[in-house]
Amino acid sequence: MRSIATAVVSFLLLSPIQLFAQPKDGLYVVPSFDLYAMVISSGNLVKSYNFKLAGDWNASEGSARGEKIELSSIRSDYFTEILIEENPLGATVETLSCTPFYDANEDCYDLPPAQAITVLEATSDIKAVYRTQWGSDFVIFESNGVGIMLDFEYSTARANGSKAVWAATSTIDSGMTFKNPQVVVDSDNIVVSKNVTFDWTIEIEDLNSLQANFKNVSCKDKEGVVLDCEEDIEKYFSKLIRIF
């Protein structure tokens, strides 16, 4: 199996005809930095999240310029600009500039170009970013009929002051409802014990606006006993606002 994979990679890299376009929307893995990147576009505008499975993440915004994507990101003590270009395995990621803020304690450094390998490609117009009432950016997209959901929680919204990442796959019915999420990443499992879990679906209103709502929300305890959580449901699941 390893030899087959090596042969395929060698063929792609040595192929004399390589016509590349704008990097595709979807999920990438960047092995050299041990992180993942989520890229999603709307017209020529682009939003990206890079994250680690332990829960740390950062967001970037930018736009497509021809066949390239340029992103900018403001971090705690520096500003950085990134260039993304498509290649046979996915995309290359390169630092354009890195500028420390005036009162920053340390300089920042340009990182060497890195290979981003495609994991899941967004294959339909169902792709958007929402802001939740519990303080997170919630990304959804479709990949070959499978619903993909990623939740990036802000540290300022959390009692322990840390960021968190959650990801799941789901089915998508004919009414554009994301159902039956199967969790594949939950960084909180490492640091907290959840006494209550919520079940829900997400319904897309239409393909033009991509506005969405939580539906069929319920909660249960660790033993699976359904609880009365109407107050929390109204507080955290009554509104989902599209931000991209």
C-alpha positions in Angstrom: 0.0 0.0 0.0 2.8 2.4 0.9 4.5 1.7 -2.5 1.3 2.5 -4.4 0.9 5.8 -2.6 4.5 6.7 -3.3 4.1 5.9 -7.0 1.0 8.1 -7.2 2.7 11.0 -5.5 5.7 10.6 -7.8 3.5 10.6 -10.8 1.7 13.7 -9.7 4.9 15.6 -9.0 6.6 14.6 -12.2 3.7 15.0 -14.6 4.7 17.5 -17.3 1.1 19.0 -17.6 0.1 20.8 -14.4 -2.7 23.4 -14.9 -3.7 24.7 -11.5 -6.6 26.8 -10.5 -7.6 28.5 -7.3 -7.2 26.2 -4.2 -10.4 24.4 -3.6 -12.7 24.9 -0.6 -12.5 22.2 2.1 -10.4 20.7 4.8 -6.6 20.2 4.5 -3.9 18.7 6.7 -0.5 20.4 7.0 1.9 17.6 8.2 5.0 19.8 8.7 3.1 22.0 11.2 0.9 19.2 12.7 -2.2 21.2 12.0 -5.4 21.3 9.9 -6.7 24.1 7.8 -10.3 24.8 6.8 -10.8 27.0 3.7 -14.2 28.3 2.6 -15.0 31.0 0.0 -18.0 33.2 -1.0 -17.4 34.8 -4.3 -13.8 36.0 -4.3 -13.8 36.4 -0.5 -12.1 33.7 1.6 -12.2 32.7 5.2 -9.8 30.2 6.8 -9.3 28.4 10.1 -6.1 26.6 11.0 -6.4 24.4 14.1 -4.9 21.6 16.1 -6.8 18.6 17.5 -6.0 19.7 21.1 -8.2 22.8 20.6 -6.0 25.7 19.6 -7.1 27.6 16.4 -6.8 30.9 14.5 -8.9 32.5 11.9 -7.8 34.4 8.7 -9.7 36.4 6.1 -8.7 37.4 2.6 -9.6 37.0 -1.0 -8.8 35.2 -4.2 -6.5 37.0 -6.7 -6.6 35.1 -9.9 -5.5 31.6 -9.1 -4.0 32.4 -5.7 -5.5 33.2 -2.3 -4.1 35.9 0.0 -5.1 35.8 3.7 -4.4 38.1 6.6 -4.6 37.3 10.3 -4.2 39.4 13.4 -2.8 37.4 16.3 -2.1 38.4 19.9 1.1 40.2 19.2 1.7 40.3 15.4 0.0 40.6 12.0 0.7 38.1 9.2 -0.1 37.6 5.5 -0.3 34.2 3.9 -0.3 33.0 0.2 -2.1 29.8 -0.8 -1.6 28.2 -4.3 -3.0 25.0 -5.6 -0.7 22.0 -6.4 -1.3 18.3 -7.2 -1.6 17.2 -3.6 -3.7 20.2 -2.5 -2.0 23.5 -1.9 1.2 25.2 -0.8 1.1 27.7 2.0 3.7 30.4 2.2 4.2 33.4 4.5 4.2 36.7 2.6 5.0 38.9 5.7 5.0 38.8 9.4 4.9 42.1 11.3 5.1 42.3 15.2 3.0 45.0 16.9 4.7 48.1 18.2 4.9 46.9 21.8 5.4 43.2 21.1 7.9 41.4 23.3 9.3 39.3 20.5 9.8 39.4 16.7 7.8 37.1 14.5 9.4 35.1 11.7 8.4 34.0 8.2 7.8 30.3 8.1 9.1 28.1 5.2 6.5 27.1 2.5 4.5 24.1 3.6 2.5 21.4 1.8 -1.3 21.3 2.6 -2.9 17.9 1.6 -6.6 17.8 0.7 -8.6 15.7 3.2 -12.2 16.7 2.3 -13.2 18.9 -0.6 -16.4 21.0 -0.5 -18.4 19.8 -3.4 -21.6 21.9 -3.4 -22.9 25.4 -2.8 -23.8 24.4 0.8 -20.9 26.0 2.6 -21.1 28.8 5.2 -19.9 30.1 8.6 -22.3 31.0 11.4 -21.9 32.6 14.9 -23.4 30.6 17.7 -24.9 31.9 21.0 -22.4 29.9 23.0 -19.5 31.9 21.5 -18.1 30.1 18.5 -17.7 30.2 14.7 -19.6 27.2 13.3 -18.6 26.0 9.8 -20.6 23.7 7.6 -20.1 22.3 4.1 -21.0 19.3 2.0 -18.4 16.8 0.7 -19.7 14.2 -1.7 -23.1 14.0 0.0 -21.7 14.0 3.6 -22.3 16.9 5.9 -19.2 18.3 7.6 -19.4 20.5 10.7 -16.7 22.3 12.6 -17.1 24.4 15.7 -14.4 26.8 16.8 -15.0 28.2 20.3 -13.5 31.4 21.4 -11.5 31.5 24.7 -13.3 34.6 25.9 -16.6 32.6 25.9 -15.2 29.8 28.0 -14.8 29.5 31.8 -11.3 28.0 31.6 -10.1 30.6 29.1 -9.0 28.1 26.5 -10.1 27.7 22.9 -11.8 24.5 21.7 -12.5 22.6 18.5 -15.3 20.2 17.7 -15.9 18.4 14.4 -18.5 16.0 13.1 -19.8 14.3 10.0 -23.6 14.1 9.4 -26.2 13.0 6.9 -28.0 15.6 4.8 -31.6 15.0 3.8 -33.5 16.3 0.8 -34.6 19.3 2.9 -31.0 20.4 3.4 -31.1 19.4 7.0 -27.8 18.2 8.7 -28.8 15.2 10.9 -27.3 12.6 13.1 -23.8 14.2 13.7 -21.1 11.7 14.4 -18.3 13.4 16.4 -14.8 12.9 15.1 -13.0 15.6 17.1 -13.8 17.0 20.5 -10.9 18.7 22.2 -12.9 19.2 25.4 -12.9 15.4 26.0 -9.2 15.9 27.1 -9.9 18.5 29.7 -13.5 18.4 30.9 -16.2 15.9 31.8 -19.6 16.8 30.2 -22.5 16.2 32.5 -25.1 17.2 29.9 -25.0 16.8 26.1 -27.3 18.3 23.5 -28.8 16.7 20.4 -29.9 18.8 17.4 -30.2 19.2 13.7 -29.3 22.2 11.5 -31.8 23.2 8.8 -30.7 25.3 5.8 -33.5 27.6 4.8 -32.5 28.0 1.1 -29.4 27.8 -1.1 -29.4 31.6 -1.9 -29.2 33.0 1.6 -27.8 29.8 3.4 -29.5 31.1 6.5 -29.9 28.2 9.0 -31.6 27.3 12.3 -31.2 24.7 15.0 -34.1 22.2 15.0 -35.2 19.3 17.2 -32.9 20.4 20.1 -33.0 18.2 23.3 -30.5 17.3 26.0 -29.6 14.3 28.2 -27.3 13.4 31.0 -24.4 11.0 31.0 -26.6 8.0 31.3 -28.7 9.1 28.3 -31.7 10.2 30.4 -33.6 13.1 28.6 -33.6 16.3 30.7 -35.7 19.4 30.8 -33.4 22.0 29.3 -35.8 24.5 27.8 -34.0 27.5 29.4 -30.6 26.5 28.0 -32.1 25.6 24.6 -33.6 29.1 24.4 -30.4 30.7 25.6 -28.0 28.8 23.3 -29.9 27.3 20.4 -32.6 29.9 19.5 -30.5 31.8 16.9 -27.8 31.0 14.4 -26.5 34.0 12.4 -24.6 33.6 9.2 -21.3 35.6 9.2 -19.8 34.3 6.0 
